Amino acid sequence: GRMTLIRPCRSINVPLIGLQMNRSDFKALAVIRLSEANLLLKNNHSSGAYYLAGYAIECALKACISKETQRYDFPDKQRALDSWQHSLTKLAQTAGLQTALDEEMNADKRFEANWNVVKDWSEHSRYNQTDQRKAEALIQAISDRHYGVLRWLKRH
C-alpha cells in the first residue's frame, strides 16, 4: 500500500504504530512530557527527566510543523521526511521558525542561553546517565516563565 507521512487536516501519520497525530495532540504531549520530566526530577531520576524534557520540546516543534500543514495540500516529500527526526535545530527549521528564532536570540540573550541548552538535547540521551544539574538546566531552559523555549514555541 501507499504510505502518507503527512495527511491533510494538519495531522501527522505515525506509520510504525498506526497513529495519526494532529497539532492538539502534539501540544498536549509537550505539556505532559514536561510534567513527567518534573516528576522524575523531583524523585531523583535525572536521566529520565532529561530525556522526557527534550521530548517535550520535540512535541512542541512538531505542533508548529502541524500548524503549517495545510488541509488538502499534497505534502512536500522533503518536508515530510524532515519532520521525522529528533534534531531540535532541524525541526525548528522544518517548522519555518529559523528566522524568528534568530531574531529572538539576537533580541534576548537570556532566551538565547536557554535555546543553547535545549538545542543540545538528543534522543540518544535515553542511553546516557544524566546528572541532576544537567536535567535541571534543561527543564529550567524549557519552562522559564519569561525566557523559556516552550513559552516562545507556544506563540508560534
N, C-alpha and C positions, 0 to 999 in steps of 0.2 A: 503494500500500500504506500500511499503518499504521506510524507511526514511534513507537517507545517510547524515551524518553530515559533512564529508569532501569528496569532489569529486576529481577526477583526475584533472590534469591541474592546480595544485596549487591554487585551489579556495576553499572557504568555503561556504557551503549552509546555508542560514539563513531560517530555516523551517517555523517559525512563520509568516513571511511576504513573503515567496516565493522568496527571493533574493539569488543570488549566487554571492559571492564577491571573488575577487582574490587579489593578492598582490598589484597590482597597485591601486585598489580601496581603500585598507586599507591605503596605503601610501598617497594617495591624501586626504583621510578623516583626517588623522593625521594633515596635514598642514591646512586644512580647519577648523578643530575644534580649533586648536591653534590660528588661525587668528580670529575666532569668540570670543574666550576667551579674546584675547587682546582688541577687540572692546568693549566687555561688561565691561572689567576692566576700560577702558578709560572713559566709560559712567557711572561709579559708580554702576555697577551691579556685585559686587564682588562674590556673591553666584553663579550666573550663570557662571561667568568667571572661578571660581574654578572647578565647575562641568565639564565644557567642556574641560578645560585644561587637566584634568585627562583622559578624553576620548581620547584626542589626543595621549597620551602615550599608552592607551589600543589599539588603532588602529595601532600604530607603532609596538607594540608587536605582534599583530595578523598578520601584514605584515611579520614579521620574522617567525612566525609559518607557514604561507602560503608558504614562500620560501622553507621550509623544507618538504613540501608535494610534494612527487614525482608523476609525471604523471603516471597513470595506476597502482600505488600501492594501495592495499586494505588498508584503514586506520586502524591503531591500535585503538581499541574501547576506551581504557582509554585515549589515547592522544586526540582523538576527543572530548571526554567528558571534558577533562581538558582545551580544547580550548574555551569551552562555559562557561566562567566565567568572572569575572571582577577584581579579585585579581591580581594586577600588579606583585607581587612577584611570584605567581603561574604561571602566563602567561610567565614570564621570564624563569622559569624552564621548562615549556612546550615547549618553543621555543629553548631549549637547550643552553641557554645563561648563566646559573648559574656560570659555571667556568670562563667564560670571564668577567662576572660582578664582581665576587670576585677578579679576577686579577686586573681589572681596579680600583676597590675601594682600593685595597692594594697599588697600584702604585700611586694613585692620591687622596689625601684627599679632594680636592675641589669637585671632581666628587662624592666621597662617601657621602659628605654632601648633594649634590644635590639629589642623589638617596634616601637618607634617608628622604628627604622632599617628593619626588614623591611617594615612596612606600606606604606611609600612606594614599594616596587618596583612596576613596571608592565610588562606585556608589551610596551608601546611602547618599552621600553628597547632593544629589538633595533634600533631605528632611530637610537639615540644612541651617541655615543662616551662611554665612562665611564672616568674616571681610576682609577689603581691604588688610591688611597686610598679612594675610594668603594666599589670592589669588595671591598677588604679589609675594610672596615667591615661590609658586608652579610654576607660569609661568616663573619666573627667573630660577628656578632649571631645568625646561624643556628646555628653549630656550637659556641659556647661550652659547655664541658663542664658547667658548673654553672648557667648562667643563659640558655642558648641557646634560641631559639624551637623548633628541631627537637627538642631534648630534651624540652621541655614538650609538644609535639604528640604525641610517641611515647607519652606517658602517657594520651592521650585516644583 
